[in-house]
Amino acid sequence: MEDKRLILKHFESHKSEREIHSHSYLHLVYVHKGCQILYTDQHSLLSMPGTLVCVPSNTPHRADFLEKSQISLLRLPSNFNLNINEICILKVSPFVTQLFNLWESKLFKPSLFDEYVDVLIDQCSRCVPLVNPLIASGSMDRRLFFIIEALSDKPNIKMSISKLSEQTGASVRTLNRLFLSHFKASFKDIRNKVVMERAEQMMKKGISVTDIAFELEYSSISAFSTAFSKYQKQKY
C-alpha cells in the first residue's frame, strides 16, 4: 500500500462497523453525501455532508454509514502530523471543498493525480478543529437514525419533529427525550444548526443567497439572512 492514498466509497444501504478498531496511520474522511456516525469510547460524532473528520493514528473507533452515504478517505503520509490527538471535525475552507468536489466528479486529469493529492494534503493541513461539532453522548440510539438521515439528505427550516414522529413510529415525547439525552439540545436546536451548516456549505460552492433561502425553505431571503447573521454572531 502506498504511503498516501485517496479513495471514494459509496454506501447504498446502512453500513455498520461492528468492531472497534484503529489504524497505524492518520487519515481524513470527507462526507460528500449522507452521514457518517463515528463512535469512540466516550461519544458519537456526527459528520454531515461537507464535513471533514480527522482520525489520528492508533485511535480506537468504529463507524456507521447511513443510507446513500458517499465519502472520501484520504490516508496521510506516515511523516505527516496535524498535532491533533483525538477524533474531531475540521473546519474546511472553500478551496478544500472544491478540491474534494473535483475528486468526486473526476474533473482532473488522471496523469495529475499525485499532484492533486499533494495539493489536497497541503490544504487539509491548514484546517483546524471545528468549534461545537455535533457530538452525542454515548452510542447513538437507532431510533434517531431516520431523523439524522432526513437532516443529512435535505435539511430545511420547516422540518418538524411531529411529522418525523409519524414516520418513525416513536412518539414526539420519546424523540425529544432522545435528543436531549444524546445531544443536550432539542430537535429544533439541532435542526437549526444543521440547516445553517448546510447554508455555509452551499455558500462555499458559490450558490446564491436566493437559491439557498429557497432550498432551505425559508419564507423569504430576509428571513434567511436574519437567521444566518444571528447564527454567525453566536458561532463566533
Residue pairs with C-beta under 8 A, 6 or more apart in sequence:
3 77
3 78
4 74
4 75
4 76
4 77
4 117
4 121
5 73
5 74
5 75
6 72
6 73
6 74
6 75
6 103
6 117
6 120
7 72
7 73
8 32
8 70
8 71
8 72
8 103
8 104
9 70
9 71
9 72
9 73
10 69
10 70
11 34
11 65
11 66
11 67
11 68
11 69
11 70
12 67
12 68
13 67
14 64
14 65
14 66
14 67
14 145
15 64
15 65
15 69
16 63
16 64
16 65
17 62
17 63
17 64
18 62
19 62
20 39
20 41
20 60
20 61
20 62
21 60
21 61
21 62
22 57
22 58
22 59
22 60
22 61
23 55
23 57
23 58
23 59
24 57
24 58
25 57
25 75
25 76
25 78
26 54
26 55
26 56
26 57
26 75
26 76
26 80
26 81
26 82
27 55
27 73
27 74
27 75
27 76
28 52
28 53
28 54
28 55
28 73
28 74
28 76
28 90
28 124
29 36
29 38
29 47
29 52
29 53
29 55
29 71
29 72
29 73
29 74
30 51
30 52
30 53
30 71
30 72
30 74
30 100
31 47
31 48
31 49
31 50
31 51
31 52
31 53
31 69
31 70
31 71
32 49
32 70
32 71
32 72
32 100
32 101
32 104
33 49
33 68
33 69
33 70
33 152
34 49
34 65
34 66
34 67
34 68
34 69
34 70
34 71
34 149
34 152
34 153
35 46
35 47
35 48
35 49
35 65
35 66
35 69
35 148
35 149
35 151
35 152
36 46
36 47
36 53
36 63
36 64
36 65
36 66
36 69
36 71
37 44
37 45
37 46
37 47
37 63
37 64
37 65
37 66
37 140
37 148
38 44
38 45
38 47
38 53
38 55
38 61
38 62
38 63
38 87
39 45
39 61
39 62
39 63
39 64
39 139
39 140
40 59
40 60
40 61
40 86
40 87
41 60
43 135
43 136
43 137
43 138
44 135
44 136
44 137
44 138
44 139
44 140
44 182
45 53
45 87
45 88
45 89
45 133
45 134
45 135
45 136
46 133
46 134
46 135
46 136
46 148
47 53
47 89
48 134
48 151
48 152
48 194
48 197
48 198
49 152
49 198
49 201
50 92
50 97
50 197
50 198
50 200
50 201
50 204
51 89
51 92
51 130
51 133
51 197
52 89
52 90
52 92
52 96
52 100
52 124
52 127
53 87
53 88
53 89
53 90
54 82
54 84
54 87
54 88
54 89
54 90
54 127
54 129
55 61
55 87
56 82
56 84
56 85
56 86
56 87
59 86
59 87
61 87
64 140
64 145
65 71
66 145
66 148
66 149
66 152
67 149
68 153
70 104
72 100
72 103
72 104
74 117
74 120
74 121
74 124
76 82
76 121
76 124
77 121
80 121
80 125
82 125
84 129
88 129
88 130
88 133
89 129
89 130
89 133
90 124
90 127
90 128
90 129
90 130
91 127
91 128
91 129
91 130
91 131
92 127
92 204
93 123
93 126
93 127
93 204
94 204
94 205
95 123
96 120
96 123
96 124
96 127
97 201
97 204
97 205
98 204
98 205
99 116
99 119
99 120
99 123
100 120
101 205
102 108
102 116
103 116
103 120
108 116
131 235
132 235
134 183
134 190
134 193
134 194
135 183
136 182
136 183
137 181
137 182
137 183
137 184
138 182
140 148
140 182
141 178
141 182
143 168
143 170
143 174
143 175
143 178
144 175
144 178
144 179
144 182
146 164
146 167
146 168
147 161
147 164
147 168
147 175
147 187
150 159
150 164
151 159
151 190
151 191
151 194
152 194
155 191
155 194
155 195
155 198
155 216
156 195
156 215
156 216
156 217
157 191
157 192
157 195
157 216
157 217
157 218
157 227
158 217
159 191
161 172
161 175
161 176
161 187
161 188
162 172
164 175
164 187
165 171
165 172
165 175
168 175
170 178
175 187
176 186
176 187
179 185
179 186
179 187
179 190
180 186
183 189
183 190
192 227
192 231
195 216
196 227
196 228
196 231
198 216
199 212
199 216
199 224
199 228
202 211
202 212
202 215
203 212
207 215
209 221
209 224
209 225
210 221
212 224
213 220
213 221
213 223
213 224
213 225
216 224
218 224
218 227
